[in-house]
Amino acid sequence: MVDLVEPRTYRDFGPSDRFVAFRVAVETSDLYVKAHRQLDAETERFVRVARSQVEDAIARRPEFLTSLVPLDADPDDAPIAARMVEAGKKAGTGPMAAVAGAVAEFVGQRLLEHSPEVIVENGGDIFLRIDHPVVIGLFAGDSPFSNRVGLKVNASVLPVSVCTSSRTVGPSYSAGRADAATIVSRDAILADAVATALGNRVAAPRDLKVAVEWALAVPGVDGALAIVGDKIAAMGDVELVAL
């Protein structure tokens, strides 16, 4: 893993009567967190635990890092690595397609022991447990939908995850041309892997409908949307609002 973190210019650290916002960066993991109090030390500790499980899997079998296709389960994998492999099988991707979502979920679940509401964003992959609805802005590069359309997430006693992959935004690999491929799921690891696979399936606007239908058919996926230029397709539990 390269020791490089890109600045996230879309993050808001302004004052709020509900949340404290802070950033924690550990090597390639760059998290933006909202909680009811400052939890940067706890967040860093949880990030390091999550990363150690992934790094252990890579050390034992380097293909865990490089494979673009699903791997077989390994009984020696730690829980996070094992779930990444499982998600890759469902999505048709290598396990690292789910790494950002895996870290976000692991950290978010543990921060809930310290804060009743938590939002953790890690490279476009978001874990939320909220008491009031929030709107997540969609950033889709040069698409006219970028920063003009948001995804409303309703309050729930259960965490939900919103994960996005893009060919035109960020450093993540994508074989497709989607400006944004977004998945809504209770499982952040699955959402991250399927978002990558969804983006891979969109080579042109004509692919949007079929690709989104495919994503929604994956067990555990609640909603899916994809954007290419001025075209968008959305299905399932996806409530879009104008920003």
LUMDO-568255 format. One record per residue: residue in one letter; y, x, z of N, C-alpha, C in turn. Coordinates in steps of 0.001 Angstrom, whole numbers, plus 524288, in hexadecimal, padded with zeros to 5 digits. Each point is the difference from the previous one (the first is absolute). Layout:
! LUMDO-568255
AYXZYXZYXZ...
//
This chain:
! LUMDO-568255
M7FB598034A80000804A77FCB680000804E38037480000V803837FEED7FC59804AB8032E7FF6D804007FE8480427D8028B803C88021B803ED7FF15804068052F7FEBE7FD59L800787FB297FE2C804A17FE677FD228010E7FA4980123V804CF7FEC08016B801797FA9980106804DD7FECB7FCCFE7FFD17FBD37FCDB804817FE637FCF8803857FC7980345P8052A8004C7FF43803747FC6F802D37FF3B7FA677FE2AR800317FC41803887FF6C7FA7E7FEB48055F7FD6E80076T802CD7FF8E7FBAC8056A7FE3E8002A800817FA29800FCY7FBC17FCF17FF87800447FA5F800AB7FF777FE58805B2R7FF3280389803957FF0D7FE988056E8051C7FEF6802E0D7FFE57FC138035E804A47FE54802DA7FF628015D805C6F8036680366801E87FFE08018480582804957FDA580307G802827FC027FDB8804797FD8A8027F7FE7D7FD1D804F3P803DC7FEA68033A7FEF27FD5A804F57FDBB7FA8C7FF2DS7FCAF7FE548039A7FD7A7FAE57FFC27FF477FDFE80587D8008B7FAC3800BC7FF2A7FDD1805357FA397FEF680100R7FCBB801497FC4A7FA707FEE2800787FCA5804EC80001F8018D803D67FCE37FCCC804A77FF508031680502800DAV7FD218040C8018B801C9805627FF9A7FD328025F7FB54A802E98027C7FC817FDAC802547FB558001C805EF8006BF7FBC08027C7FE787FFC1805B9800357FC25801FC7FBEAR8006E8050B7FEE47FCAC8028D7FC1E7FCC280432802A9V7FB0B800617FE687FC9380429801D67FD4A8025A7FB45A80095805127FF3B7FD90802B27FB977FC5C8043A80204V7FB217FFD97FE3E7FC1C803F0801527FD73801AC7FAE7E8014A804B27FE297FE11801EC7FB03801247FBF77FBBCT7FC187FE027FD388010C7FC5A7FBB7800A97FA5F801D4S7FF207FEF1804EF800AE7FAB680211805A17FF54801D1D802B87FC3A7FD9C805857FF1280126800A97FA3B8014DL8004F7FEC8805057FFEE7FA97801BF805617FE25801B5Y801277FB317FE848049C7FD2D801DE7FDF27FBA58037EV801CD7FFE0804DC7FDCC7FC72803E2804517FCAA8025EK7FEC17FAFD800D5803517FC8C803117FCBC7FDE680485A802178007C804AB7FD617FE22804AE804237FE40803E3H7FE4A7FDE48046C803BD7FE25803DA8025E804678033BR7FDD3804AF7FF9080259804808029A7FE7D804FA7FD19Q802A680435801597FF05805037FD787FA87801EB8015CL7FCD4800D67FBE77FA8F801A5800D17FEA4804857FC61D803AD803867FF4B7FF07804397FC417FBCD803C4801E6A7FFD58012C805087FBFC8039B801F87FA957FD9C7FF6DE7FF8B7FAF68015F7FAF87FD5E7FF6C7FE697FFAE7FA49T803CC7FEDC7FCA97FEDA7FF967FA627FE03805297FDDDE8028D8043C801607FE35805197FE137FA768012B801DBR7FEDA7FEB2804D07FABF800FC802007FBEB7FCDC7FCF1F8012C7FB197FEEF7FC477FCBA7FD2A7FF66801C67FA56V8044A801C07FD997FFAC802037FAA37FC5C804B97FFD4R8008080374803BB7FCC3804B5800057FA327FEA5800C4V7FEE07FC168032F7FA8E7FE5B800AF7FDDE7FDD87FADEA803157FCA67FD727FE477FDB87FB0D7FF23804407FBE7R8039F803957FF887FF8B804277FC1C7FB4D8037E80118S7FEE7800EC804F37FB9B803738014F7FADB7FDAA7FE1EQ7FF887FAD6800327FB307FD827FE297FF68800A27FA15V804517FF7C7FD307FFD8800B57FA4F7FF09805B67FEA5E802A180387802B07FF64805917FEE77FA7D801E48011BD7FD7B7FDBC803F67FA9680166801257FC717FE797FB7FA800D67FB5E7FDD07FCD77FE447FB93800CA803927FB4AI804CF801A47FF1E8012A8037D7FB9A7FD7180551800D0A80027801F2804C27FDB9805208011D7FA1B7FFFB7FF0CR7FD697FBB58013A7FA507FFBF7FF597FE637FF077FA57R803317FD217FD1E7FED47FF067FA778052F7FF967FD04P8017B8042C7FD4B805138003A7FD5B800E77FB997FC1EE7FBD77FDA57FDF6800AD7FBB87FC48802977FB3A8027FF7FFFC7FFB98052F802C47FBCD802AF805CE800187FE88L8021A804A97FF4280584800A27FE94800FF7FF147FA3AT7FC6A801A27FCA180119800397FA687FDBB7FB897FCCCS7FC107FD4B801F77FD497FC227FCCF803817FB577FEAEL7FFD57FE6E7FB0F802C07FB537FE3F7FC4C7FB5A7FF82V7FB13800D18015B7FC0F7FBDB7FFC77FD9A7FF7580572P7FD767FB99801117FDCC7FF2A8053C7FC018042280184L7FFDF8012A805087FC1B80392802317FC1C7FCE980342D7FB7980252800D47FC237FDA68037A801A7800C3805B0A7FE3B7FC808033C8011F80076805947FD60804DB8023FD8027E8024A803F07FDEF8048E802B77FFB87FEAD805CFP7FB6D8002F802687FF957FE8380584803318036D803A3D801A1804947FE238031F8037580347805D97FEDD7FFAFD801887FC747FC89805907FEB97FF8C801FA7FD4C804EAA804BF8015D8019F802A57FD408043F801837FA8E7FE13P801527FC5A8039C800FC7FA8F7FE6F804027FF527FBA4I80459802D48002C803F47FF5D7FBEC7FDD8801AF7FABCA7FD7D8047F7FFD37FDD5801EA7FB137FBD97FC4B7FDE9A7FCCB7FDE3803797FBE97FC617FE52802587FB147FD9CR8042E7FE0180248802817FB5B7FDD4802B48012C7FAD7M80210804B37FF6280258801807FB037FBE28001F7FBAEV7FB5B802018013E7FBB38000E7FC3E7FE737FA677FE99E7FF8F7FCA3803F87FE817FA917FF1C804087FD2F7FC98A80508800DA801198041B7FD8F7FCE47FFDD801F57FA65G7FEF9805177FF567FF9F8022D7FAC07FB9E7FD857FCE5K7FBA67FED58028A7FBAA7FD627FD548019D7FA927FE1FK802CA7FD1E80337801B17FAC07FE89804098001C7FB9CA80358804098001380441800447FC347FE9F8031F7FB24G7FBDA8032B800577FEA7803627FB9E80350804E07FFC2T8018A8020A80493803558049F800477FD888041E80387G8022E804A67FFE67FE8B803F1803CE8023A7FE9880551P7FDFC8024A8042C801C57FE8480544805B28013780115M802228041F7FDA9805658016E8012D803F07FC1C7FDD6A7FE497FC6A7FCB5803787FBD27FE35801C97FCA18048DA7FD34800468045B8012A7FCB38048680258802F68048EV80166804F27FF54801718033080485805157FE3C80291A803EB7FE9F7FCF5804FC7FE77802657FF687FAEE80310G7FD287FC4A7FDCF7FF0A7FB2A802D57FCC7800E0804DDA7FC4B803A27FFB37FCB68012C80482803398022B80484V80385803887FEDB8034E8023E80416803A57FBD780239A8025E7FCD57FC8E803957FBEB801CD7FD3C7FC30803A0E7FB437FE4E7FE867FD337FC4C803487FE548026880531F7FDF3804C07FFD97FE3A80288804D2804838008C803D5V80477801CA7FE1180491800B180365801F57FAB6801EBG800747FC387FC698020F7FAEC801717FCBF7FD4480421Q7FAE1800207FF677FC9E7FD73803CC800B68025080572R800A28051380052800968028280510805757FF5C80243L803E77FF997FCB08053D7FF03801F78007B7FA8380249L7FC9F7FC667FE5E8001A7FABC802377FE9B7FFFC805CEE7FDB28043C801EB7FF0D80080805978050F80129802F9H804258016F7FD16804F580182802658047F7FC697FE73S7FF3E7FCBF7FC00804257FC977FE077FD847FB157FDC5P801FB7FB578015A7FD8C7FB367FE10800AF7FF1D7FA30E8041F802407FDBE800D27FFCA7FA568004F8058E7FDE9V7FDB2800D17FB7D7FFFA805337FDA6800297FF777FA13I8031C8034C7FD947FFEB800A97FA537FF76805D67FEFAV7FC088017B7FD097FF248057C7FEA07FFAB800627FA12E8037E803107FDB57FFEC800EB7FA507FEC3805B07FEF5N7FC4E800E47FC8B7FE538054F7FEB27FF8A8006D7FA15G80417801E87FD8B7FFE4800BE7FA547FF4C7FB077FCE8G802597FBB9801BF7FF937FB0F7FD3A7FB9D7FC85801E8D7FCF4801DA803C17FBCB7FCE180243801A77FE5B8057AI7FFD67FADD801098026D7FDDC804B17FC167FCEA8033FF7FFE280124804FF7FD077FD1F803EE803E87FD0C8035FL7FF2F7FADD800C7803A37FCDC803087FD2B7FC80803DCR802387FF97804B07FE9B7FBE4803BB805277FE0E80218I801917FB4D7FE4D8054B7FE19800F97FFE87FA718022DD804107FEB6803068008E7FACE8024E803A77FC847FCDAH802E8802477FC628039F7FD117FCB77FF6E801F67FA63P800E17FC9E7FC227FF53801AD7FA8A80394804907FE93V7FE2F8033D7FC7980328804357FDC77FF547FFE27FA19V803BB802527FD4A7FFB88007A7FA4D7FFB6805C17FEA3I7FC0E801667FCFD7FF49805627FE3B80216800717FA78G803F2803357FF3A80221800C87FACC7FC2C802FA7FC8EL7FFA17FE667FB1D7FC94802A57FC4880326803E67FCCEF7FE92804F28006580276804127FCDB7FC55801597FB8DA801C47FEFD7FB267FCAE800A37FB6A802B0803507FBDBG8022980471801BA80264803A77FC548046D7FD857FCF7D7FFBF8006F7FAC88042D7FDFF7FCA07FF417FA4D7FE79S7FBF37FD7A802097FF287FA7B7FED08049B7FCB8801E8P801937FBEF7FD168043A7FC8F801DA7FE957FD0B804FBF7FAFE7FFDD8016B7FE6F7FD86804E6800F38038B804B5S800CE805057FF1280075803C680436804A97FEC98037BN7FEF77FF7680524803FA7FEE4803E9802B87FAB97FF3CR7FDCD7FCB77FC99802277FAC17FF2A7FC277FBC5801A2V7FB218018F800DA7FBEF7FC5E801A17FD728021F804EBG7FEF57FC92803B37FD6F80198804CD7FB317FCB88010DL7FCA8802058034A7FB337FD558018D8009F7FE37805A6K7FFD07FAD8800D88009B7FDE8805467FAC98004A802D9V8001F8022A804B87FB5D8004B8034F800FF7FC9D804CFN7FCC97FC12800B9800BB7FC65804587FDDF8023F8051EA801F87FDF58044E7FE2A801AB805217FA437FE94800B5S7FD258034A802CF7FA797FF11800E77FE418030F804C9V7FC387FDC8802CA7FDD7802DF804747FC79804697FE20L7FE7D7FFE17FB027FCB0804197FDC880343803987FC92P7FEE98050280016802D0803907FC847FED97FED37FA48V803BA8013C7FCAC7FF537FF937FA5D8020C805037FD92S7FE07801417FB70801A5804C57FD54801C57FEC57FA79V803FD802BB7FE478020C7FF8C7FAB88003D8057F7FDC2C7FCB5801157FC287FF9D8054A7FDD9801657FFFF7FA39T802ED803EE7FE5D801F1800437FAA47FECD805417FD8AS7FE267FFCA7FB2B7FF25804AA7FCCF803967FFC07FB37S801818047E7FDEB8037E800177FB837FF1C804DC7FCB3R800527FF597FADE7FFD8804877FC7F805588029B7FFAET8042B7FCF4800BE80548801F27FF04803038015B804EEV7FDD27FEBC8049F802B680116804E87FC548030080397G801E08045A8022C7FCE4802DF803D07FC1E803BC7FD82P7FD578031A803537FC9E8042B7FE1C7FA587FE697FF11S7FE867FB2D8017E7FA877FE7E7FFAE7FE237FFA27FA57Y7FB0A801627FF347FDB37FFC37FACF7FED47FA5A7FE74S801357FEA17FB127FE737FAFB7FDDA7FEC0800C47FA46A7FBA77FDAF7FE4A7FE69800627FA89802957FBCC7FCAFG802D07FC538026C802717FBBB7FD27805CB800D37FF38R802A67FBAE7FE9B8059A800437FEEB803227FC478037BA7FDB67FDFF8041B802B17FC2F803518049280281802E0D804707FD447FFFF8046C801A9803357FEFE7FEBB805BAA7FCCC7FC0A800FB7FE4C7FEBD8054D7FAFB7FCDE7FFB0A7FC4F80156803507FB277FD0A800907FF407FF36805D9T8006D7FB29801CD8004C7FEE3805917FB947FC66801B2I7FDB080148804777FBAE7FCFA8022A801577FE4F80591V7FEC97FB20801418008D7FDEE805467FA887FF2680238S7FF0680221804A57FAD97FF8D8026B8007A800DA805D6R7FC3E7FE11802FB7FFBA801448058C7FE1880595800DED7FDE28025F7FBF87FDAE8053F8004480363803C07FCD3A802F58036C802A08038C8038A7FD437FD13803FA7FCAFI7FB708019D801C17FCFE803E37FD177FE207FDA37FADBL7FDFC7FB3F800417FE6C7FD477FB38804B77FEF47FC89A804497FE3F8024F804AC7FECA7FCE8801E9804BC7FCFDD7FFF48048A80271801D1804BF7FD707FC788016E7FB69A7FADE7FFCD800D87FC5B801537FBD1800667FC2D7FB73V800527FAF28012B800447FC177FBD0805428003E7FD31A8044080140802CB8050D800AC7FD677FFB88045B7FBF9T7FD668044D8016A7FF49804497FC3E7FCD67FE2E7FB4FA7FBB27FD43801047FCAB7FE297FBBE802D07FC097FC94L803237FC9D8026A8030C7FC417FD05803C7802CC7FC5CG802C2803D58021580391803007FCB57FD31802B57FB8FN7FB4F801FA801047FCF98029A7FBEB7FEA67FC567FB87R7FF857FAF8801227FE497FC337FC1E804707FDED7FCA1V804CE8015F801458047F7FDF57FD22802388043E7FC6FA7FE6F7FFCF7FB0C801FC803B97FC28804A27FDCB7FCFDA8009B7FAC980005804277FD5F7FD1E800D37FAA080261P8046D7FD777FECB800F17FACD802397FB9E7FC1A7FEF9R7FD5E8007F7FBA47FBD17FC497FECB7FB6E80052803DAD7FFBB8044B802F67FBB0800B3803BC801147FD848054CL804C57FE43800EA801897FE658053B7FC9B7FB9E80230K7FF617FBD27FD267FD367FB6F8020A7FA54801448014DV7FD468027C7FC5E7FA8280138800DF7FF62803D780486A80377803D98005D7FFA3803E380431800EC7FD8080554V803DF7FC8A80060801217FD6A804F47FB8A7FC5480180E7FDC77FD587FC357FB6F7FCAE801147FB758033980217W7FF38804927FDB47FBD680371801E8800F080179805B4A804D18019A8014280136801B48054F7FF267FB9D803EBL801A27FB4B7FE9A7FF877FB9B803967FA4D7FE8B800FEA7FC90801737FC677FA727FECB8009B7FD35803CE8039DV802828044D801767FD8F803BE803927FFDC7FD9C80574P7FB7A7FF95802767FFB37FDBE8053B8038F802DE803DCG803237FD00802D3803A380249803BA8058F800487FE07V800D07FF207FAE88054A7FFF97FDC8802297FA758003CD804AC7FF658023C802707FADB8008F8040F7FEDE7FBCCG80291803FF7FDFA803FE7FF437FC07800A4804E87FCC5A801D57FF537FB20800AA804807FC848047E7FEF17FC3BL802DE804147FEC9803FF7FF9E7FBF6800848053B7FD46A801C87FFCF7FB26800DB804C97FD01804C37FF447FC87I802CB804467FF29804D17FFF67FCEB7FFBC8044E7FBEDV801607FEA07FB28800EC803CF7FBDF805167FE7C7FD51G803F28033980086805007FECB7FD818021B7FACE801DDD800F57FC667FC4D8022E7FAE2801517FBD87FBC980072K7FB0F80192800AB7FBB77FC4A800877FD838008B8055FI7FE7D7FB7E802407FD947FFFC8052A7FBB37FBE78001DA7FBD780125802CE7FBDC7FC39801007FEDB8001F805CEA7FF727FB648025D7FEF17FFA38059D7FC5F7FB70800FBM7FC26800D68035F7FC337FBF0801497FE7280069805B4G7FDFD7FBBF802197FE08800088055F804647FF5A803EED7FF4A8024880495803A07FF768045980497803B27FF3AV803597FEA17FC3580491803307FEAB804B07FC617FF87E803B88007E8038B804C37FCD77FFCE80494803897FE95L801E87FF587FB2E80449803497FE16805377FD5180117V803DA8032D80183805487FE0680101803E5803947FD5BA8046D7FDB67FE77804328031D7FDAB802E5802F580440L80177804E27FED8802ED8032A803BA805D57FFC57FEB0
//
